[in-house]
Structures are given as structure tokens and as C-alpha cells.
Amino acid sequence: MAVYKKTIELDTKEKIVTYVDVTPEIRKAIEESGIENGICAVVTPHTTCAVFFEEYAHDKNEDGLDTLQQDLNNVLSKIIPAHDSAEVYNYPGEEHYQVVEAWDNAAEYLPGGDRRALWNGDAHLKSTLIGTSEVLSVEDNKLAVGSTGYVYFVDFDVTRDRVRKCSITIIGE
């Protein structure tokens, strides 16, 4: 049994939910692994990000977003409203604010001491609902999905630009 692991970095943007098609990186990692048959796990360690498997829709909206991704945003916003005030969610509470304010790198999370930078409860809930990983089949040293199956990484946290990570682990023979 062999194990191959690769971590990729992804740039995400402030003010928009960022979707990244990670399928090409997964296909490349599988080829690099030399593993003929097994499984491929794609995982994000971030609590406001998700990984999911979906069809490539081909159509884009006026902002260049895949229409299935726009539909997902629309559905999620109906059940999980934007965190645009302290009253929308219980999170973050006073104790969480105080813990973050005590961190050595607190300015990274609270620019200018602005507590609104932690208003990302909606992103945490969306990530929990969608999930932080996918496990896919590897057959004949290739990602074993249909021709329109793609894997997407999404960052639901719109509070600031970031560099995110996603790990690709292939296990098999």
C-alpha cells in the first residue's frame, strides 16, 4: 500500500465567496503518485472552507461565476443569512473576541481592532453543511469520475483576502 500527499495553496478574495476548481491539481497529483488503484481524499483544514464534487455547468453568470455555484450561493443564503451584524449569530461571543485579541497575531484577524472582522458565523455554518472533504476513486492512475465531474474548493469567509490550503492524499497500489 502506497500513500502520496500533496498540499496546494489557493488565493481567496475578500467580499466574495471564492470557488476554485481543484480538479487539475488532483489529476496531476494522482499521476505523480504512480498509484494505479485506490482512493483520493481532498481535504481543507480551514473551518470556513469546504470541498465538494459537482458537475461543471459550462454556463457563467455576469460576474463569471459558474451557474451551479451561483445557485448554491442562493440556496445557502436562504437558510444561512449573511453575518452582517452582531445580532445575527451567537458566534462570536465575548470570550472568543478576548481570546483572539490576546493572540500575538491578533492584528491579522482584527485589522485596526475591528471586531466585525470576526463576523463569519455564516461561513462556519456553510462549511459545516457542505463538508470539508471528498473521497474519490482512483482507477488506472486516473481520477475515476464522469466527464462532467469536478472537485471544487470554496472559501465562504468573505472578511478578507487569504491564502488557503487544501491537501490531496492518494492511497492505494
HELIX and SHEET records of a PDB file:
HELIX    1   1 THR A   23  SER A   33  1                                  11    
HELIX    2   2 THR A   67  ILE A   79  1                                  13    
HELIX    3   3 GLU A   94  ALA A  102  1                                   9    
HELIX    4   4 ALA A  106  TYR A  109  1                                   4    
HELIX    5   5 PRO A  111  GLY A  113  5                                   3    
HELIX    6   6 ARG A  115  LEU A  118  5                                   4    
HELIX    7   7 GLY A  121  ILE A  130  1                                  10    
SHEET    1   A 5 ALA A   2  THR A  12  0                                        
SHEET    2   A 5 ARG A 162  GLY A 172 -1                                        
SHEET    3   A 5 GLY A  38  VAL A  43 -1                                        
SHEET    4   A 5 SER A 133  GLU A 139 -1                                        
SHEET    5   A 5 LYS A 142  LEU A 143 -1                                        
SHEET    1   B 3 THR A  18  ASP A  21  0                                        
SHEET    2   B 3 GLY A 149  ASP A 155 -1                                        
SHEET    3   B 3 CYS A  49  GLU A  55 -1                                        
END                                                                             
